[in-house]
Amino acid sequence: MSYPAIVGFVMMILITVLLLKKTVSPIFAFTVIPIVGAFLVGSSVAEVCSYVETGLGKTMELMFIIFFSLPYFALMNDAGLFNRLVEILLKKTKLSVVTVCVITVLVSLITEIDGSVTSTYLVTVPMMLPLYKKLKIDPKVLLFLCSATMCALFVLPWNARNLRAATLLEGIDSPNNYIFSKMLPLMLIYIAMCIVAAVLMAKWQMKKGAGVVDGESTSEVHMEYSELARPKLFWFNLLLTVALIVGLTVVPCPDYFIFAVGLVIAMAVNYPDQKLQGELMKSYGKQMYSTACAIFLSGVVVGVLSESPMMDAMVDFLIGLIPTAMGPWMYLIIAVFSFPLMLIFTNDIWQFSIVPIVAALSTQYGVANEVVVMALLMNMGAMISPVAQPQLYLACDLGDKTELADYVKFSFKPLWVMNILWLVFGWALGIFR
């Protein structure tokens, strides 16, 4: 193993371990450690500054989205939108742990249609959390089901995961639509898997004491509302939120601007008093500050890894671990172990650094390039990795202040099993071979 590879692996493992053990803050882990790593591989001050600038450029827009989206959905939560939606959704349904878990899957599917992991967490978690609390269901189940379910829609033609993979398919017209059409049957199977997982999780929670509130049916369930609730503005708030989500997919302007416009309108209509607006914005600002900082500064890790010599050396080492005799199966082996590997890689690095090399080597053994790209596309490990998916900090914050480390420990095994089942079904359907 080369020296840059050693530094790279040590750096990423150190960041992951320190975060999971809660030894340091995310902003420390995402800034100090990668900068030290960059200097250790011989980078100059100017080069390190360039790495940081490149990385922060990749996360800046996401930070801006947090600045406006988190206050928007916090406002809608205060106004009672999500509580009322839960009441309507369950009005004609028997309230049970199973029902709530399955509905979590359905809501996650709907909110992930726009392709935004951030908005899916922002909509689904606050909407469902009151019911999880009422039925005494562990909020980590909510976070797991939401994370697992949104993976199903990674294959949609407009999803960033699909679009990244499509850039690697040469000689195929409309490669993003090609990927979607090929993987549609597998997507439907995976959605069914998510529903099964929801039922199994529900039954497990029931054994631990979760259950229906005595004497209540769903039509009798009433959510708790604060003095900030605006029940008369429910339909306005609902239509505004739907328009905002639709706007994210059809309006050709930055997502953060759409959220900014939505926030301004929602604040003016729901809370016209200027003093109250100021108090609410201060409250929302405190809630979002740590999350926005963690997401923004994760760009330092991205920049240092992708721009310094470390990543190429790390990838070369990983590829070298595969024996020659295993060549034809190499892409599937890597696909299986891609889940834990995502603890040290970002989505961009995975898709644009590792996948092309694996695909190039696999073609030497007669495996089609598009087969490898599709087999490595999903990689659900991103949904437990704060390095690959810094939105997890936001999700955990929304999920009753769940610790990230607790969420990762809870979700690691079941999500890896689902990732492997995805590969098995894809192989059986002929998609991954």
N, C-alpha and C positions, 0 to 999 in steps of 0.2 A: 504494500500500500504506500502510495506516495505521501510526502509530507503535507501538501495542501489537502489531500483527502482525509488524512488523520485529523488535521485542524478542523476541517469542515464537519466531520462526524462528531468529534468531541464537542464542538460548539453547539450543534443542534441537539445532541443528547443532553448536554448541560442545561440548555434552555428548557427543554421538555421536562427534565427531572426537577429542576428548581421551581418551575411553574406548578407541576403536579404536587410537589411537597409544600407548596406555598411558602418557600423560603425567601423569595424576593418578589417584588411587584412586577407585573407584566411590562410596565414601561422601562424598568431597569433591565429586565431580561432582553427586551427587544432593541435596546440601544447600546448599552455598555458592552455586553458580551460579543455581539457581532462586530463591533468596531475594534475591540481587542483582537478578535480572530483575524480581521482583515490586516491589521498591522503584523500579526504573527506570520502571515504568509508572504510578507515582504512588500505590501502595498504602501505607496507613499501617501502623504497627507492629502495631496491633490487627488489621488486615485480614490481614497476612502471617501472624500467629499463628493466625488462623482458618483460612487456607488450609492451613497445615502440619498443624493438628489434624485437619482433614477428610481430608487425604491420608493421614496416618499411620493414621487409623481404618480406611482401606481395606486397608492392608497388614499391620495388626497380627496378624490371625488367621493369615495366611500365615506370618508370622514365628514364631508359636507352633507351627504345624505343623512348621516346620523344627526347632525346639527339641527336638521329640520324635521326629519321623519320621527325621531323619538319624541320630541315635544308634541308633534301632531297626534300620534297615537296615545300618548299620555293624556292629552286633552280629551280625546274621544273616550278614553276610559273614565276620566273624571265626569264627563257629560253623561255617562251611563249607556253609551252605545253598545258596548260589548255585553254587558249584563243583560240588556234587553234582547239582544240577538240570541243569547243562550236561552232565554225564556221562550222566545218564539220557536227556536229550533227544536226544543224538547217538548213543546206544548202537547203534541199528540203522540209522544213516545214514552214508553215506560222508562222511568228514570232508574238507571242501574249503572254499575261500574263498567259493564260491558258496553252499554250504549254510549257512555261518555268517551270511552277509549276509541270506539269505532268512529264516532263523530269527529274526534280529533284527526283521524286519518282523512276523512272526507273534507274537512275544513282546510287541512294542510294542502290537499290536492288542488282545491279551488284557489287558494291564495298563492300557490307557487306557479300558477299559469303564467304570470308575468315574468317568470324566470329569476326573480329576485329573492335570494335567501334572506336578506335583511327584512324585506316587507313581509315574508311568510312568517318569520318569527314575531315581527311587530304586530301582525294581525291575529295570528292563531293563539299565541301564548296568553296575551291578556284576555282574549275572548273566552278561552276554556278554563283558565286558572280558577275563577270563582267556583266552578262546579267541582274541580279537583279538590279544592279546599272543603267544600260542603260535604263531599263523599269521603273525605279523608284518604284520597289517593295521593301517593307520593308524586310531587311535581316533576321528579326526574323521569317518570313515565311519560308525562306530557312532552318534555323536551326530547326524549328518545323517539317517540312516535312521530313528532313533528319533523325531526331531523331525518329519520328513516324514510318517511313518506315522500318528502320533497325530492329525494333521489330519483323517484320514478319518473319525474318530468325533466330530468337532465337531458333526455334524448329529444325533447321538442326542438323543432328546427330553429327557433329563435333563442334557445337557451345558450348561455355562454359556454357551458361544457361541450355541447354539440358543436358550436361554432369553432371552438379551439381545435377539436378533433377534425373538423371538416377541412381545416387548412392543411392537414397532412395527407389528404386524399387527392392524388394527381390523376388526371385523365377521366374523372367522373363528373358529369354534369350535375349541378346543384347538389354538391356533396352533403350538405346539411340535411336536405330532404331525403337523400339516399340513406343516410344513417337512420333517420326517423322511420322510414318505411321498412327497413330491415329489422329494426329493433322494436317496432310497435307490438308484435305478439309478446315479446319478452317484457315490455313495459306493463302490459295488462296482467301478465302472470305475477309480476313483482307487486303490483297494486293489491292483488289478491293475497300475496304473502304478507303485506302490511296489515291487511284486515285480520288475517289469522294471528299475526303477532299481537295486534291490539286485543283480541279475545284472550289469548294466552296471558298477556300481561294483566288483563283485568281479573282473570280467575286467580292469578297469583296474588294480586293485591287484595282480593276478597278473603283469601286465606289469612292475610295479615291484618284483617279487621276493617278494610274499606267496605262501604255499603251504603244503601239508601237511607236517607233520613226517615226515621220511623213515622209512619202515618202520612207520608207525602207522596203524591203522584207527581208526574212532571207538570201537570197543569196547575198544581198547587205550589210548585216551587217558586219562591220569590227571592231574587238576588238582592244583596245589600246595596243601597245607593247612598252616596255622600250628599252633603248639602250643595255640592257643585253640580249635581245631576241636573240635566235639562231634558226631562221626558217629553216635553212638548216639541222639542227640536229633533226628536229621534229620526224622523223621515228625512229631514234636511241633512242631518249628519250622515245618515246611511247613504243617501244619494251623492253627497259630496265625497265620501270615502270610495264609493264605487267609481265615480268619475275620476278620482285621483288614480286608482289602480289601473283603470282603462287607459288613462293618460300616460302611464308609465310605459305602456306597450305601443301606443300609436302616435304619441306626440314627439316630434323630432327635436327634443331639447333635453338638457341634462336632467336626470331624475331629481337631483337635489332642488332644482328650480321649481319643479312640479310640487314637491313637498312644501317648499317655501310658500308658494301661492296658496296651497291648501291650508297651511298653518295660519296664514294671515286672515283668510276668509273665515275659518273656523273660530279663531279667537275673537274676531270682530262681531260675529253673529251670536256666539254662545256667551261671551263675557265682554260686553261693550264697555264696562267700567274700566277706565285706564289704570286705576290703582290696582284693581284685581288682576288685570293683565300683567302688570309688572311683577306682582307677587307670584303668579303662576309661572312666568318665564324664569324667575329666579329659582323656583322649585325644580322646574324641568331641567334647568342648566346644571344644577347640582347632580341630578340623576344621570345626565348624559356625559359629564365631563370625563370620568375615568374610562368609560367605554370608548368614547371618541378618541382619547389619547392612545389607548391600547391598540385600536384599529389603525390609527394613523402611523404610529411608530413601528408597527409590524412591518411597514415598508422598508425599514432599515435592514431587517433580516433578508427580505426579498432582494433588495439591491445588492447587499454584500455577497449573498450566495450566487446570484445570477451573473454579476459583473466581475467578480474576482475569480482566480484560478480554482477555487475550491470545488465548485459544482462539477465541472468537467472531470476533475480527478475523482470525485465521489462516484459519479456515474460510471466511469471506466472501471473502477474497482468492483462495483456491484455486478456489472456485466461479466467481469472476469471470474466471478464466483461460480458461474454456471458451467458445468462440465460439457465438453464437446458432444458427448453422446446424448445429452439432454437437449441439444439444439432445437429439434422440432417441437419440443414441449416448453421451451424456455419462456415464451410469452405467457403461457398459462400459469407456469410456476410463479413468475413475477406478478401476474394478476392476482394470484392467491395471497401472496405476501405484500401486495401493494397496500393493503389496509394498514398494517402497523408502520410501513414505510412512510405513510403520509404524516406521521408525527414529526418527521424531519424535512419534509418537502412541502413546497407551496403548490397550488394548482397549476400555475404557469410553468414552474420548473418541471413538474411531472409531465405535463403535456408537451412542452416544447424542448425539453432536454432529454428525458428518459425515453418516452414513447418513440421518438424518431430513431433512436439508436437500437432499441429492441426490435422495431419494425424492420430496420435495415438488415440486422443480423438474421432475423427470422425468415426473410425472403430467400436467404441462401439455402434454407432447408425446405423450400417449396411452400411456405405459408404466405398467403396473399397479404399485401400491405393493409388493405381495408379490414381484414379479419383481426389483425393485431391491434389496429387503432380502436376498433369497436370493443374488443375484449378488455382493453386497458382504459376505456373511456370512463366507466362508472366510478370506480375507486371511492367507495363510501367512507374510506378512512379519513377523508377530508372533514367529515361531519363529527369527528371527535378530536380534531387537531386544531388548536388555536393558531398554529403557524399557517396552516392552509386556509382555515375558515375563522378569521378573527371575530366574525359576527357571533361566535359562540359566547363571547363575553356578554354581548347584548342579550342573547337568549337566556343565559343563566341569570342575569340581572332581572329580566322580566319574569322568570320562572320562580318567583317567591325568594329571590336572592340566593338561589342555589349556587354552591361553590362549583367552579369549573372542574376541579379535581374529582369531586363526587360524581358529577355528570359523566365524566370520561370513564371512571371506574364502573359505573352502572351500565353504560351503553357499549363498552368495548366488545365484550363477547357476543351479545345478541346481534349487534350490527355486523360484526365480522362473519358470523354464521349466515346472515342474510346476503352478504356480499358473495360468499362462496356458493350459496344456492343460486344466486343470479348467474354465476359463471356456469354452474352445472346445467341449469335450464337452457342457457344460451348455447352450450355445447350440444345438448340433446336436440335442440331445434336446428342445429347446423349453422348458426350465426357465427359462432366462434371457432369454426374449423372449415 
